[in-house]
Amino acid sequence: MFSCSEDDDQQPQPVELDAGTLSGGPFTFIVDGTPDMVTGITIEPGNSPDSNRTYVITDDANNILGLPPTLSDVEGVDFDAAGTGVCFIWYLVYEDGLTGLEVGMNTDDFTGEYDLSNSITVNRNGLNAGTLSGGPFSFTVDGTPDMVSGITLDDTGLNGTNQTYVITDDANNILGLPPTLEAVEGVDFDGAGVGICFIWHLTYEDGLTGLEAGSNVSDFSGNYALSNSITVNRNALNAGSLAGGPYNFIVDGTPDMVSGISLDATELTGSLQRWVITDDQNNILGLPPTLEAVQGVDFDAAGVGVCLIWHITYEDGLVGLEAGKNVADLDGFYGLSNSVTVNRNALNAGSLTGGPYNFTVDGTPDMVSGISLDATELTGSLQRLVITDDQNNILGLPPTLEAVEGVDFDAAGVGVCLIWHITYEDGLVGLEAGKNVADLDGFYGLSNSVTVNRNALSAGTLSGGPFTITVDGTPDMVSGISLDASELTGTNQTYVITDDQYNILGLPPTLEAVEGVDFDAAGVGICLIWHLTYEDGLTGLQAGMNLNNLDGFYGVSNSIMVTRN
């Protein structure tokens, strides 16, 4: 950099700024909470007698940390307080107008006339806990004490006032603080259960907080350093690996056994082994001692469901390994292999399509048609069709689909029928008319059902009234009655007038005829007006008879009341 000087007789001449040369250092301190100051630094000034000057302290990226004006001020700076890192001390000469000379700025961003000297390095090193050698260690958690051995500490670079060993889990939570290496080698890692431990060496200064069991090393506050860690793997017992299956059986009364299961015992550990068969909720069903015994189990006898086959390894003292218990409740040292699945499937009766069907019970035969059976997954030795009511009471057992389509559902009267396909094995009990499918006993499967609705004749719906008249010798007729015939069925229709005991008083054939009836002439009492639909052959439809005694196929609407006071 250059500046200009002038006198009364000459033009200004450029002058090069020269900050001179710093001597001293480099300095190396340990950041341990004890103040660390530099000493013995000297400056050999350059040729800049009239310039501004100061000392500059930066980090190793040239960011300005401080601007001590004199060497005495430099030697009063506590570098320990800056924490771990590297500082540079510079001497700066500059002319008025220099910008960027302030804490937080970077010397690379100076603008103006200036010169920086060489720098002196101040290394602010962390505490050093040394280097551990040994391990990693792998133990099996089996109730037998497991200790580490052969760990050494290289303390060549060790510093700090206090030291201890720290044992953490793999999340750095502190499990123990053995004071010496001998104490570390006396720790029983088996007692910690399955998981991972880390062994560390710690050096620290007085005032460190958070150094206690249950705390986390990431929450330490103070001056400290941790060594590298040594891993201790606390492995569960290994029951090996099963191959084979899954198996799919049909529960049909024929014994079903598994075969071809194998156990890879390459990594098997533990003193005792056996086999475990559970349901899909891990409830223990059986404990065969050998693979041969497993392959002798009849899974058909267990009924429909899912079984799981496991291999277990364990130590003496295991509690809960018995039929009727659950493996989730085992207590002790054990390991389970993967499981092999055994599916115990019910007989499959296929799938019916067709319907639902809606018939009117009117004396005319009604048969279903278009029903089909998807027998793709059909199993079982024997099959037939079953017709039940809506309470699953068996009404008929047609042997074939053709026989089903020959059934007259009109003859069954009003109600609901269900058509099923059944598959079964010899020995099924209860498959007969009059029984209920819920009471079948044996090996069987039912398809979905097809619904047949057997509906009564519909006489429509009357609107109008009620009517109240006074019996006074003056004719009284009803009016404004209407019939909603949107759902009307049946071949024949008429209107019926009864008293309140349903005795038939009259049978006007049309609504016009109903509205022509003089109810005053009937005297005091109550009349009911009905609409009736019916098929040929109905008996009892005449004056003087009672509606309750009609015999045949018919339907009655709601009634309209006429009160004769």
C-alpha positions as CSV (number, residue, x, y, z in Angstrom):
1,M,0.0,0.0,0.0
2,F,1.1,3.6,-0.6
3,S,0.6,7.1,0.8
4,C,2.0,10.5,-0.1
5,S,4.3,13.0,1.7
6,E,5.1,16.5,0.5
7,D,7.1,19.6,1.4
8,D,7.1,23.2,0.1
9,D,9.6,22.4,-2.8
10,Q,8.6,19.0,-4.2
11,Q,5.6,17.2,-5.7
12,P,4.0,14.4,-3.4
13,Q,5.9,11.1,-3.7
14,P,4.4,7.7,-3.0
15,V,5.3,6.0,0.3
16,E,4.8,2.3,0.9
17,L,3.1,1.4,4.2
18,D,5.1,-1.2,6.2
19,A,3.6,-2.8,9.3
20,G,6.9,-4.4,10.3
21,T,7.5,-7.9,11.7
22,L,6.1,-9.6,14.8
23,S,8.2,-12.1,16.7
24,G,7.1,-14.5,19.4
25,G,5.1,-17.7,19.6
26,P,3.5,-19.8,18.3
27,F,1.5,-20.3,21.6
28,T,-0.4,-23.4,22.6
29,F,-2.8,-23.4,25.4
30,I,-5.3,-25.9,26.9
31,V,-8.8,-24.6,27.3
32,D,-9.5,-25.7,30.8
33,G,-11.0,-22.7,32.5
34,T,-7.6,-21.3,33.6
35,P,-6.7,-17.9,32.0
36,D,-4.1,-18.2,29.3
37,M,-2.1,-15.1,28.1
38,V,0.7,-14.7,25.6
39,T,4.0,-13.1,26.6
40,G,7.3,-12.2,24.9
41,I,5.9,-10.8,21.7
42,T,7.9,-8.0,20.0
43,I,7.4,-5.8,17.0
44,E,10.0,-4.6,14.7
45,P,8.3,-1.5,13.2
46,G,8.4,-0.8,9.5
47,N,8.7,2.5,7.7
48,S,5.4,4.1,8.5
49,P,6.1,6.8,11.2
50,D,3.0,8.9,10.7
51,S,0.4,6.2,10.1
52,N,-2.3,4.9,12.5
53,R,-1.6,1.5,14.2
54,T,-3.2,-1.2,16.3
55,Y,-3.1,-4.9,17.0
56,V,-5.7,-7.2,15.5
57,I,-6.8,-10.6,16.8
58,T,-8.7,-12.9,14.4
59,D,-9.8,-16.4,14.2
60,D,-8.3,-18.8,11.6
61,A,-10.8,-17.4,9.0
62,N,-9.6,-13.9,9.6
63,N,-12.8,-12.7,11.4
64,I,-11.8,-10.0,13.8
65,L,-12.2,-11.0,17.5
66,G,-10.5,-8.0,19.1
67,L,-8.5,-4.8,18.5
68,P,-6.1,-4.3,21.4
69,P,-4.4,-1.0,20.8
70,T,-1.0,-1.9,22.4
71,L,1.2,-4.9,23.0
72,S,0.4,-4.7,26.7
73,D,-3.3,-5.0,25.8
74,V,-2.5,-8.0,23.6
75,E,-0.7,-9.7,26.5
76,G,-3.7,-9.0,28.7
77,V,-6.1,-11.0,26.5
78,D,-7.4,-14.3,28.1
79,F,-7.3,-16.8,25.2
80,D,-8.7,-19.6,27.3
81,A,-12.1,-17.7,27.4
82,A,-12.3,-17.9,23.6
83,G,-12.8,-21.7,23.8
84,T,-11.2,-24.3,21.5
85,G,-9.8,-23.0,18.2
86,V,-7.0,-21.0,16.6
87,C,-6.3,-17.3,16.9
88,F,-3.9,-15.0,14.9
89,I,-2.3,-11.9,16.3
90,W,-1.4,-9.2,13.7
91,Y,0.1,-5.7,13.8
92,L,-1.8,-3.2,11.5
93,V,-0.7,0.2,10.1
94,Y,-3.2,2.2,8.2
95,E,-4.2,5.7,6.9
96,D,-7.3,7.6,7.8
97,G,-10.4,6.4,6.0
98,L,-9.9,2.7,6.4
99,T,-13.2,0.8,6.5
100,G,-14.0,-2.6,7.9
101,L,-11.8,-2.2,11.0
102,E,-14.2,-3.5,13.6
103,V,-15.0,-6.6,15.6
104,G,-17.1,-9.0,13.7
105,M,-15.7,-7.9,10.3
106,N,-13.1,-9.8,8.2
107,T,-9.6,-8.4,7.4
108,D,-10.2,-9.6,3.8
109,D,-12.9,-6.9,3.5
110,F,-10.7,-3.9,4.5
111,T,-11.0,-0.9,2.1
112,G,-8.3,1.8,2.3
113,E,-4.6,2.2,2.7
114,Y,-3.2,-0.3,5.2
115,D,-0.6,-3.0,5.8
116,L,-0.7,-6.1,8.0
117,S,2.3,-7.7,9.6
118,N,2.9,-11.4,9.7
119,S,0.7,-13.2,12.2
120,I,1.5,-15.1,15.4
121,T,-0.5,-18.3,16.0
122,V,-2.3,-19.0,19.3
123,N,-3.6,-22.6,19.4
124,R,-6.4,-23.1,21.9
125,N,-6.5,-26.9,22.3
126,G,-9.2,-28.9,24.1
127,L,-8.6,-31.2,26.9
128,N,-7.2,-34.6,25.8
129,A,-8.6,-37.7,27.4
130,G,-6.2,-40.1,25.7
131,T,-7.0,-43.0,23.4
132,L,-8.6,-46.3,24.4
133,S,-7.6,-49.6,22.8
134,G,-9.4,-53.0,23.0
135,G,-12.6,-54.5,21.9
136,P,-15.2,-54.4,20.4
137,F,-16.7,-56.9,22.7
138,S,-19.7,-59.2,22.0
139,F,-21.5,-61.0,24.8
140,T,-24.6,-63.2,25.0
141,V,-27.1,-62.1,27.6
142,D,-27.8,-65.5,29.3
143,G,-27.6,-64.9,33.0
144,T,-23.8,-65.6,33.1
145,P,-21.6,-62.6,34.1
146,D,-19.7,-61.1,31.2
147,M,-16.7,-58.8,31.8
148,V,-14.4,-57.0,29.4
149,S,-10.6,-57.4,29.5
150,G,-7.5,-56.2,27.7
151,I,-8.5,-52.5,27.5
152,T,-5.6,-50.1,27.6
153,L,-5.4,-46.3,27.8
154,D,-2.7,-44.4,25.8
155,D,-2.3,-41.3,28.0
156,T,0.6,-39.8,26.0
157,G,-1.4,-36.6,25.3
158,L,-3.6,-36.8,28.4
159,N,-4.2,-33.5,30.2
160,G,-6.7,-32.2,32.7
161,T,-7.0,-32.2,36.4
162,N,-9.6,-35.0,36.9
163,Q,-10.2,-38.3,35.1
164,T,-12.8,-41.1,35.3
165,Y,-14.3,-43.8,33.0
166,V,-17.8,-43.5,31.7
167,I,-20.1,-46.3,30.5
168,T,-23.1,-45.2,28.4
169,D,-25.8,-46.8,26.3
170,D,-25.9,-46.2,22.6
171,A,-27.9,-43.0,23.1
172,N,-25.0,-41.7,25.4
173,N,-27.1,-42.0,28.6
174,I,-24.7,-42.6,31.5
175,L,-25.1,-46.1,33.0
176,G,-22.0,-46.0,35.3
177,L,-18.9,-44.1,36.3
178,P,-16.1,-46.7,37.2
179,P,-13.1,-44.6,38.5
180,T,-10.4,-46.9,37.2
181,L,-9.7,-49.4,34.4
182,E,-9.7,-52.1,36.9
183,A,-13.3,-51.1,38.0
184,V,-14.4,-51.1,34.3
185,E,-13.1,-54.7,33.9
186,G,-15.2,-55.6,37.0
187,V,-18.5,-54.5,35.5
188,D,-21.0,-57.3,34.6
189,F,-22.4,-56.3,31.2
190,D,-24.7,-59.3,31.2
191,G,-26.7,-57.7,34.0
192,A,-27.6,-54.7,31.7
193,G,-29.7,-56.9,29.4
194,V,-29.7,-56.8,25.6
195,G,-28.3,-53.7,24.0
196,I,-25.1,-51.8,23.3
197,C,-22.7,-50.1,25.8
198,F,-19.9,-47.6,25.1
199,I,-16.9,-47.3,27.4
200,W,-15.2,-43.9,27.4
201,H,-12.3,-42.2,29.3
202,L,-13.1,-38.7,30.5
203,T,-10.8,-35.9,31.6
204,Y,-12.3,-32.7,33.1
205,E,-11.8,-29.7,35.3
206,D,-13.5,-28.8,38.6
207,G,-17.0,-27.5,38.1
208,L,-18.2,-30.0,35.4
209,T,-22.0,-30.5,35.8
210,G,-24.0,-33.5,34.5
211,L,-21.5,-36.2,35.4
212,E,-23.9,-38.6,37.0
213,A,-25.7,-41.8,36.2
214,G,-28.9,-41.2,34.4
215,S,-27.7,-38.0,32.7
216,N,-26.5,-37.7,29.1
217,V,-22.9,-36.9,28.1
218,S,-24.3,-34.4,25.5
219,D,-25.6,-32.4,28.5
220,F,-22.2,-31.9,30.2
221,S,-21.4,-28.3,31.0
222,G,-17.8,-27.3,31.8
223,N,-14.3,-28.1,30.6
224,Y,-13.9,-31.7,29.6
225,A,-12.9,-34.1,26.9
226,L,-13.9,-37.7,26.1
227,S,-11.7,-40.3,24.5
228,N,-12.8,-42.6,21.7
229,S,-15.3,-45.2,22.8
230,I,-15.1,-49.0,23.0
231,T,-18.3,-50.9,22.0
232,V,-19.8,-53.7,24.1
233,N,-22.5,-55.6,22.2
234,R,-24.9,-57.4,24.6
235,N,-26.7,-59.8,22.3
236,A,-29.8,-61.8,22.9
237,L,-29.8,-65.6,22.8
238,N,-30.1,-66.8,19.2
239,A,-32.5,-69.6,18.5
240,G,-31.4,-70.1,14.9
241,S,-33.4,-69.6,11.7
242,L,-36.3,-71.8,10.4
243,A,-36.9,-72.6,6.7
244,G,-40.0,-74.2,5.3
245,G,-43.7,-73.5,4.7
246,P,-45.9,-71.6,4.8
247,Y,-48.3,-74.6,4.9
248,N,-52.0,-74.6,3.8
249,F,-54.3,-77.3,5.0
250,I,-58.0,-78.0,4.7
251,V,-59.7,-78.9,8.0
252,D,-61.7,-81.9,6.8
253,G,-61.1,-84.6,9.4
254,T,-58.1,-86.0,7.5
255,P,-54.7,-85.6,9.4
256,D,-52.4,-82.9,8.1
257,M,-48.7,-82.8,9.0
258,V,-45.9,-80.5,8.0
259,S,-42.7,-81.7,6.4
260,G,-39.5,-80.2,5.0
261,I,-38.8,-77.8,7.9
262,S,-35.1,-77.2,8.6
263,L,-33.2,-75.3,11.3
264,D,-30.1,-73.3,10.5
265,A,-28.2,-73.6,13.9
266,T,-25.1,-71.8,12.7
267,E,-25.4,-69.0,15.2
268,L,-27.4,-70.9,17.8
269,T,-26.6,-70.0,21.4
270,G,-28.1,-71.1,24.8
271,S,-28.1,-74.2,26.9
272,L,-31.6,-75.6,26.3
273,Q,-33.8,-75.8,23.2
274,R,-37.1,-77.1,22.1
275,W,-40.0,-76.3,19.7
276,V,-43.1,-74.2,20.3
277,I,-46.4,-74.2,18.5
278,T,-48.7,-71.2,19.1
279,D,-51.8,-69.7,17.6
280,D,-51.7,-66.4,15.8
281,Q,-52.0,-64.6,19.2
282,N,-48.9,-66.3,20.4
283,N,-50.8,-68.5,22.9
284,I,-48.8,-71.7,23.4
285,L,-50.6,-74.8,22.0
286,G,-47.8,-77.4,22.2
287,L,-44.1,-77.9,23.0
288,P,-42.8,-80.7,20.8
289,P,-39.2,-81.6,21.9
290,T,-37.8,-82.3,18.5
291,L,-38.3,-81.4,14.8
292,E,-39.4,-85.0,14.3
293,A,-42.1,-84.4,16.9
294,V,-43.2,-81.2,15.2
295,Q,-43.6,-83.1,11.9
296,G,-45.8,-85.6,13.8
297,V,-48.4,-83.1,14.9
298,D,-51.8,-83.3,13.3
299,F,-52.8,-79.7,12.5
300,D,-56.2,-80.7,11.2
301,A,-57.3,-81.6,14.7
302,A,-56.7,-78.0,15.8
303,G,-59.6,-76.8,13.7
304,V,-59.8,-73.7,11.5
305,G,-57.2,-71.0,12.3
306,V,-53.5,-70.2,12.1
307,C,-50.6,-71.9,13.9
308,L,-47.0,-70.6,14.2
309,I,-44.1,-73.0,14.6
310,W,-41.0,-71.5,16.5
311,H,-37.7,-72.8,17.8
312,I,-36.8,-71.5,21.3
313,T,-33.4,-71.5,23.1
314,Y,-33.3,-70.7,26.8
315,E,-31.5,-71.0,30.1
316,D,-32.5,-72.7,33.3
317,G,-35.1,-70.8,35.3
318,L,-37.3,-69.7,32.3
319,V,-40.9,-69.2,33.6
320,G,-44.1,-69.5,31.5
321,L,-43.0,-72.1,28.9
322,E,-46.1,-74.3,29.1
323,A,-49.2,-74.9,27.1
324,G,-51.9,-72.3,27.7
325,K,-49.4,-69.5,28.4
326,N,-48.4,-66.8,26.0
327,V,-44.8,-66.4,24.7
328,A,-45.1,-62.6,25.4
329,D,-45.2,-63.5,29.1
330,L,-42.1,-65.7,29.2
331,D,-39.7,-64.5,32.0
332,G,-36.1,-65.4,31.9
333,F,-33.2,-65.7,29.4
334,Y,-34.5,-67.0,26.0
335,G,-34.5,-66.4,22.3
336,L,-37.1,-67.2,19.6
337,S,-36.4,-68.0,16.0
338,N,-38.5,-66.7,13.1
339,S,-41.9,-68.5,12.8
340,V,-43.3,-70.8,10.2
341,T,-47.0,-70.4,9.4
342,V,-49.5,-73.2,9.2
343,N,-52.9,-72.0,7.7
344,R,-55.7,-74.4,8.7
345,N,-58.5,-73.4,6.3
346,A,-62.2,-74.2,6.4
347,L,-63.9,-76.2,3.7
348,N,-64.9,-73.9,0.8
349,A,-68.4,-74.3,-0.7
350,G,-67.8,-71.9,-3.6
351,S,-69.6,-68.7,-4.3
352,L,-73.3,-68.3,-5.5
353,T,-74.4,-65.6,-7.9
354,G,-78.0,-64.7,-8.9
355,G,-80.9,-62.9,-7.3
356,P,-82.1,-61.6,-5.0
357,Y,-85.5,-62.7,-6.1
358,N,-88.9,-61.1,-5.3
359,F,-92.1,-63.1,-5.7
360,T,-95.7,-62.4,-4.9
361,V,-97.5,-65.2,-3.0
362,D,-100.6,-65.4,-5.1
363,G,-101.1,-69.2,-5.8
364,T,-99.0,-69.1,-9.0
365,P,-95.8,-71.2,-8.9
366,D,-92.7,-69.0,-8.5
367,M,-89.3,-70.5,-9.4
368,V,-85.8,-69.0,-9.4
369,S,-83.5,-69.1,-12.4
370,G,-80.1,-67.9,-13.4
371,I,-78.3,-69.0,-10.3
372,S,-74.7,-70.1,-10.8
373,L,-72.0,-71.6,-8.6
374,D,-68.3,-70.5,-8.9
375,A,-66.5,-73.7,-7.8
376,T,-63.0,-72.5,-8.5
377,E,-61.9,-72.9,-4.9
378,L,-64.4,-75.6,-4.0
379,T,-63.1,-78.2,-1.5
380,G,-64.7,-81.1,0.3
381,S,-65.9,-84.6,-0.6
382,L,-69.7,-84.1,-0.7
383,Q,-71.9,-81.2,-1.8
384,R,-75.6,-80.2,-2.1
385,L,-77.9,-77.1,-1.9
386,V,-79.7,-76.0,1.2
387,I,-82.8,-73.8,1.5
388,T,-83.5,-72.2,4.8
389,D,-85.8,-69.5,6.2
390,D,-84.3,-66.2,7.4
391,Q,-83.7,-67.9,10.8
392,N,-81.5,-70.5,9.1
393,N,-84.0,-73.3,9.7
394,I,-83.6,-75.9,7.0
395,L,-86.7,-76.1,4.7
396,G,-85.3,-78.3,1.9
397,L,-82.1,-80.0,0.6
398,P,-82.3,-80.0,-3.2
399,P,-79.3,-82.1,-4.4
400,T,-78.5,-80.0,-7.5
401,L,-78.9,-76.5,-8.9
402,E,-81.4,-77.9,-11.3
403,A,-83.5,-79.2,-8.4
404,V,-83.3,-75.7,-6.7
405,E,-84.7,-74.1,-9.9
406,G,-87.6,-76.6,-9.7
407,V,-88.7,-75.5,-6.2
408,D,-92.0,-73.6,-6.0
409,F,-91.3,-70.8,-3.5
410,D,-95.0,-69.5,-3.8
411,A,-96.1,-72.6,-1.9
412,A,-94.0,-71.6,1.1
413,G,-96.2,-68.6,1.8
414,V,-95.1,-65.1,2.8
415,G,-91.6,-64.8,4.2
416,V,-87.9,-65.0,3.2
417,C,-85.9,-68.0,1.9
418,L,-82.1,-68.3,1.7
419,I,-80.4,-70.6,-0.8
420,W,-77.0,-71.9,0.1
421,H,-74.4,-74.3,-1.3
422,I,-72.8,-76.7,1.3
423,T,-69.7,-78.8,1.1
424,Y,-69.0,-81.4,3.8
425,E,-67.4,-84.6,4.8
426,D,-68.9,-88.0,5.9
427,G,-70.3,-87.9,9.4
428,L,-71.9,-84.5,9.3
429,V,-74.8,-84.4,11.8
430,G,-77.9,-82.2,11.5
431,L,-78.2,-81.8,7.8
432,E,-82.0,-82.5,7.5
433,A,-85.2,-80.5,7.1
434,G,-86.4,-79.0,10.3
435,K,-82.9,-78.6,11.8
436,N,-80.9,-75.4,11.9
437,V,-77.6,-74.9,10.1
438,A,-76.2,-73.3,13.2
439,D,-76.5,-76.8,14.8
440,L,-74.6,-78.7,12.1
441,D,-71.8,-80.8,13.7
442,G,-68.9,-82.0,11.6
443,F,-66.7,-80.8,8.8
444,Y,-68.5,-78.5,6.4
445,G,-68.5,-75.1,4.7
446,L,-71.3,-72.9,3.5
447,S,-71.3,-70.6,0.5
448,N,-72.8,-67.1,0.6
449,S,-76.6,-67.1,0.4
450,V,-79.1,-66.0,-2.3
451,T,-82.2,-64.3,-1.0
452,V,-85.8,-65.1,-2.1
453,N,-88.4,-62.7,-0.9
454,R,-91.9,-64.1,-0.8
455,N,-94.1,-61.1,-0.6
456,A,-97.8,-60.9,0.2
457,L,-100.4,-59.4,-2.2
458,S,-100.5,-55.6,-1.9
459,A,-103.9,-53.9,-1.9
460,G,-102.5,-50.3,-2.1
461,T,-102.9,-47.5,0.4
462,L,-106.1,-45.6,1.2
463,S,-106.1,-41.9,2.0
464,G,-109.0,-39.8,3.4
465,G,-111.0,-39.5,6.6
466,P,-111.5,-40.4,9.3
467,F,-115.2,-39.4,9.0
468,T,-117.7,-38.6,11.8
469,I,-121.4,-38.4,11.2
470,T,-124.5,-38.0,13.3
471,V,-127.3,-40.6,12.8
472,D,-130.3,-38.4,12.3
473,G,-132.2,-39.9,9.4
474,T,-130.4,-37.7,6.9
475,P,-128.2,-39.7,4.5
476,D,-124.4,-39.4,5.2
477,M,-121.8,-40.3,2.5
478,V,-118.1,-40.1,2.6
479,S,-116.0,-38.2,0.0
480,G,-112.4,-37.4,-0.9
481,I,-111.1,-41.0,-0.4
482,S,-108.2,-41.9,-2.8
483,L,-106.3,-45.1,-3.5
484,D,-102.5,-45.2,-4.1
485,A,-102.2,-48.2,-6.4
486,S,-98.5,-47.8,-7.2
487,E,-97.6,-51.1,-5.6
488,L,-100.9,-52.8,-6.2
489,T,-100.7,-56.5,-7.0
490,G,-103.3,-59.3,-7.6
491,T,-105.8,-60.2,-10.2
492,N,-109.1,-59.1,-8.5
493,Q,-110.0,-56.1,-6.4
494,T,-113.0,-54.7,-4.4
495,Y,-113.8,-52.5,-1.5
496,V,-114.9,-53.9,1.8
497,I,-116.9,-52.2,4.5
498,T,-116.9,-53.9,8.0
499,D,-117.9,-53.0,11.5
500,D,-115.2,-52.6,14.2
501,Q,-115.2,-56.4,14.7
502,Y,-114.3,-57.0,11.0
503,N,-117.7,-58.4,10.1
504,I,-118.4,-57.7,6.5
505,L,-121.3,-55.2,6.0
506,G,-120.9,-54.5,2.3
507,L,-118.7,-55.1,-0.8
508,P,-118.9,-52.0,-3.0
509,P,-117.0,-52.8,-6.2
510,T,-115.6,-49.3,-6.8
511,L,-114.6,-46.1,-5.0
512,E,-117.6,-44.4,-6.6
513,A,-119.8,-47.1,-5.0
514,V,-118.1,-46.6,-1.6
515,E,-118.9,-42.9,-1.8
516,G,-122.6,-43.7,-2.6
517,V,-123.1,-45.7,0.6
518,D,-125.4,-44.1,3.2
519,F,-123.7,-44.6,6.5
520,D,-126.6,-42.9,8.4
521,A,-128.8,-45.9,7.6
522,A,-126.4,-48.3,9.4
523,G,-127.3,-46.7,12.7
524,V,-124.9,-45.8,15.6
525,G,-121.5,-47.5,15.5
526,I,-118.2,-47.7,13.7
527,C,-117.5,-48.7,10.1
528,L,-114.1,-49.5,8.5
529,I,-113.5,-49.1,4.8
530,W,-110.8,-51.3,3.2
531,H,-109.5,-52.1,-0.2
532,L,-109.0,-55.8,-1.0
533,T,-107.0,-57.5,-3.7
534,Y,-107.3,-61.3,-4.3
535,E,-106.8,-64.2,-6.6
536,D,-109.5,-66.5,-7.9
537,G,-110.7,-69.1,-5.4
538,L,-110.9,-66.8,-2.4
539,T,-113.6,-68.0,0.0
540,G,-115.5,-66.1,2.7
541,L,-115.7,-62.8,0.8
542,Q,-119.4,-62.1,1.4
543,A,-121.6,-60.0,3.6
544,G,-122.1,-61.5,7.0
545,M,-118.7,-63.2,7.0
546,N,-115.6,-62.0,8.9
547,L,-112.4,-60.7,7.2
548,N,-110.3,-62.9,9.5
549,N,-112.0,-66.0,8.0
550,L,-111.0,-65.3,4.4
551,D,-109.2,-68.3,2.8
552,G,-107.1,-67.9,-0.2
553,F,-104.6,-65.5,-1.7
554,Y,-105.4,-61.9,-0.8
555,G,-104.2,-58.6,0.6
556,V,-106.0,-55.9,2.6
557,S,-105.1,-52.2,2.6
558,N,-105.2,-49.9,5.6
559,S,-108.7,-48.9,6.8
560,I,-110.5,-45.6,7.0
561,M,-112.8,-45.2,10.0
562,V,-116.4,-43.9,9.8
563,T,-117.8,-43.0,13.3
564,R,-121.6,-43.0,13.4
565,N,-122.7,-41.0,16.5
